[in-house]
Amino acid sequence: MLDVQAIDQYYGGSHTLRGVSLAVEQGKCLALLGRNGVGKTTLLKCLMGVLPVASGSVQFNGKDITRLSPHQHAALGIAYVPQGREIFARLTVQENILMGMATKPASAARRIKGEIFELFPVLNSMRARRGGDLSGGQQQQLAIARALVAEPSLIILDEPTEGIQPSIIKDIAKVIELLRARGDIGILLCEQYFDFARQLADDFLVLSRGQVVAAGDRSQIDGDDVRRHLSV
């Protein structure tokens, strides 16, 4: 589904990504791991066309999307939940969700909205509440819901557990498990907590200083080695 080959990226004089390659398959979850500042978010922004790629390629379902804009990525079926959530604070929960459904016909919008509230029942009771009045965990659920209503075939999650209370982390994990079990969507999960990623991911990739230092599936990855790269 997503095939990234040896991409490099520079920020000023810094070589922020060094020959990074990865692949996300339909129906599977790839965990992108690494401590803060190693290039994880930079990589995700490159995959979404927010930051330019200096060299290498990004392909999605066989199409070269390396130079496409973010809205073109979204139109192809790639959803991105950024670090920090970036919901519309002055809009209500329902209005935030409708923003993610802007390209859908009204009939489809009603169906999808109902399915989303089944995944995130806490949002159903808060439809009229402004996004900025929600807790951090509720905002994270809203950001994921807003991405899912577009019915993407690939969803990219940038540290969805950051600053979230344990009870909502469990709820987010359940949603990711449900999406993975459906088998029709690829998931790229960016995390710095291995234990959370381990329960959800099929494959793992670890970044350090902008380059891949470990990669493999569940049977190949060494938990102690991963934790060594995640520790400060």
C-alpha positions, 0 to 999 in steps of 0.5 A: 500500500505505502512504499517508501524508498530511501528518502532523505530530507534536510532542514537547513544544514541538518540532514534530518532523514537519512535513506529511510525506507518502509512499507505499510501493507493493507490490513496491517499496522507498522509501528514507527518507534524512536525517542523525541527528536530523532525524525519521526514527525519529520518523516510523517510530514514528508509522507504527507507532502507537508515537507519536501523530500530531497531524494528517494520516493514515496509510492501509494498503491503503485502511484508516485506521490513524492511531490504531491501536495497534502490535499492530493495525499488526502484525496488519494485516501491517506489520513493524518492525525498530527501530533498535538491533535490540531482540532478546531477549538471553536467548532463543536465536536459535530462540526469538527467531524463534519469537516472531515466529511466535506467531500462526502454526499449527505447520505454517506455522511449520515451513515459514516457519522453513526459508525464513528459515534459507535467507535467513540461513544464519548463523543456522541454525548458531546456533539454540541460541546466545543472542541477546545472544551474537551480534555486532551484525551477526548480531543485525541479521540476527536482528531482520530474520528475526524480522520476516519470519517473520510474513509481512508485506506491508510491512516497515519497516527503521530503519537496518539498516546502523548499526554493522554490518561490511561483509560483513554489510551485503552480506548484508543488501542481498542479502536486501532485493534478494530481497524486492524481487524477489519483488514481494509486499512493500513495503519502507520503508528508513530510512538515512543512507547514500545509496550503500547505499540507492541500490542497493536503492530505487526511490524516495527521500525526504529529510528535514531538520528534520522536513520533506521536502526532496527526493523522487523516483524513480531518474530524478528524484533528484539524488545530489549534492543528497541527499548535501548533506542527509546531510552533517554 
